Amino acid sequence: MASSSVPLLTSVFTTIVLTCLNPSITARASSAGTCYKSIISFGDSLADTGNLLRLDRLSSSSSNTPPHFFLPPYGETFFHHPTGRCSDGRLVIDFIAESLGFPLIRPYFAGKDIRGRSDFIKCSNFAVIGATAIDDSVFRERGIHNPFTNVSLGTQLGWFKEMLASFCKESSDCKELLESSLVVMGEIGGNDYNHALFQGLKIKEVESFVPLVVQTISSAIQELIELGADTLVVPGNLPIGCSSSYLTYFQSSNKHDYDMETGCIKWLNEFAKYHNKLLLTEINRIRELNPHALIVYADYYNAAMTLYRSPQKYGFKAGALKACCGAGGPYNYNASAPCGYAPATSCDDPSLYVAWDGLHLTEAAYRFIARGLLQGPYSALRINRFCPPASTSFRSSA
């Protein structure tokens, strides 16, 4: 099911060589001068900077009890209050924006309250906590319930096109905007598997709709290119077998289920690699169809695995598998008492942990992944290769 590292490295090397030999990409980047003029983001809780928070407030069916990730200690490290991000601070998309000289990206639904439309278009985020790639109706037909939202990647693309229509007088204006934008497509697809696996579907059944998830992401990428997007970053999935929540839910007495080096569950990580293999194959197909476009595969999996293999080496003295915020247990994760709800408590120093709440990572871990994408080696082509040198001396506080 999983691919070996040799084909992946070969694909990465080939991508770098082909891109360097493509004069249209080099010429376009050199003439850009100011690098990207906008960042446009899609995805799920790994990228949501506050959309679900605002959707929850707008919803007439909103519960009196807010979702746990809208409560302290979320946001405590950088913002000092919850912002709707599923971490103690910033996410990978925040670090990318900061490194390239942009303000932190506003959630799309924050734009309803601002007047500076030209500022809003510079950084637009459509990601939503709990969002899936596949349409929610497909999951309902299979008896799979999304506890957070019915938003899919298609929904986010719909919002994006609505926004374009309000900002562009002519279609050529939209094309010009997208040609000068960095589009970050995800991470997306993880929840298509999370919701299914946590609700009891067998891994073989979940494997069966990986091709549909990947095809949905592929179709969105192609649609954005047809609208004018020239530079897209497409992250793969994280190693879910190292997640505190998965380690708790699928805890096993069979020692052969676990990687001896990391303590992660091997078959779950094989599944994540299977998704990433199909995604990378599809990205290469889209590259062949659109040689003018620069499509960067962001290797979240191996960036995170670096931390899981050697957490102490990179300053994560509390280790990689136990969550900072939780309510006890071997991995400090309890689905009945998630971070934000009593009796869950937070650790004293999240920067010493890789895992934040059992499902998501700490700001410190996201910073590590972002640096790997911006400076290498965890993207097939460094995101800022054609930009002025980007600073990765990130701010310590808002």
Summary of the structure (lengths in Angstrom):
residues: 398
radius of gyration: 19.9
end to end distance: 43.4
largest distance: 62.1
contacts: 1399
relative contact order: 0.15
helix: 46%
strand: 9%
